[in-house]
Amino acid sequence: MPHSFKITSAKGGQFAAKFVYNSEIMLWSENYTSKASAQNCIDSLKKNAPGASTVDMTKGETGKGYRFELVASKDGQTFVRFIAANNEPMVRSETYKSKSSAMNCIESLKKRAAAAPVVDEA
């Protein structure tokens, strides 16, 4: 099971949604107060990520609706955010030294989200 979503326990009895490749966490959500909210995040990613556009914030691009954003970190690296239609961030990635690695993260979620199994580890 190389790519999967995981629901994990978080601080304070909360839950998080993660997109994982083998044991590497590629994208993770904020903490949710209920497991159902973490599952809703995953369901939305499965439905909306495959067709979402990519906006390069490092070039001043803007977007609307469900979208991936390439964002510059304070140290000059790049990370990925997936933004919901209400403009709230749903998940984010680690920082990458190269923008192409960040793009690979986006492509991985786009191509594999719909079929990725969900593992409940909470």
N, C-alpha and C positions, 0 to 999 in steps of 0.2 A: 504494500500500500504506500507507494512513494508520495503522492500528494493527498492530503486530507484536511478536513476542518476538524478542529478540536474545541470542545467546550471544557474549560479548566476552572478550577477554584482560584479565587483571588482573595486579596486581603478583605477582612471584615465580613466574611460570609458572602462575598460577591462572586461574580462569574465573568469570564472573558472568552471571546471567540478568537481563534487563531487559525491561520492558513499555514500548513506545515508541509515541507518537503523532507521526507525521511524524518530525521530528528531536528531539522533546522526550522525555526519559526521565521517565516517570510513576512507575514503581516499579522497584526494583532489589534484588537479593539480596545476601547475604554472598558472599565469595569462596569458591570450591570448588576442591579440588585436581585435580579431573578435569572434563573437558567433559561426561562422562556424568552427573555429579552436577548440573551446571547444567541439562542437558536434563531430568533427573528433576524438578527444581524446576518447570520450565515445564510438564511433563506433569501434575504435581499441580495447578498453578494452572488449567490448562485444564479438568481434571476437577472440581475442588472449588470454585473461586471462584464460578461462576455461581449455585450454590445456598446459598452461605455466608451466615450471619447477620452483622449489623453490631452491634457493641457500642460504646457511647459511654463510654469510660473517663473522659471529662471530667465525666460525671454519676455516676460511681461504679458503672456497670453492669459485670457480669461475664459471662463466657460459657464454653462448652466446645465442643470439636470445632473443625473448620475455621471460621474467622471473620475478619471484618475488625474492626480496632479503631481507633477515633478517639482519638488521644492528644494531650494538650497538651504543646507544647514549652516549654522554659525561658523563651522570650520571649513566651509567651502565644498563639502560633499553634497550628495543628493539623496533625498528620500522620497518615498511614494506615499501619497494619501489617496484613499478612495472616499469621495464626497457623495453624500446622498442628495436627492432632489431638493431637500430643504436647506441645502448648503452646510449641513453638519458633517464633520468627518466621521466615517464609520470605522476605518482601520488605517494603520500606517505601517511603514516598514522600518527596518534598520537603515542607517546611512550607508551609502555606497560611494566608493572613491570615484567611480566612473558613472556617467549618465547611462551608458549602455547597459551596465549591470542593473540599474534601476528599471530600465525599459524591459529587461529580461524578466524581472519580477512581475511587472504588469502583464506581459505576454503569458507568463505561466498561469496567473490567476484567470485571465481571459479564456485561455484554452482549456483549463482543467476544472474551473469552479463548478460548472453544472454537474459534472459526473463525480466530483470528489466526495468520498464518503464522510460522514460525520461521526466522530468518535467522542463519546461522552466520558471525560476523565474526571468530572467534578464529583 
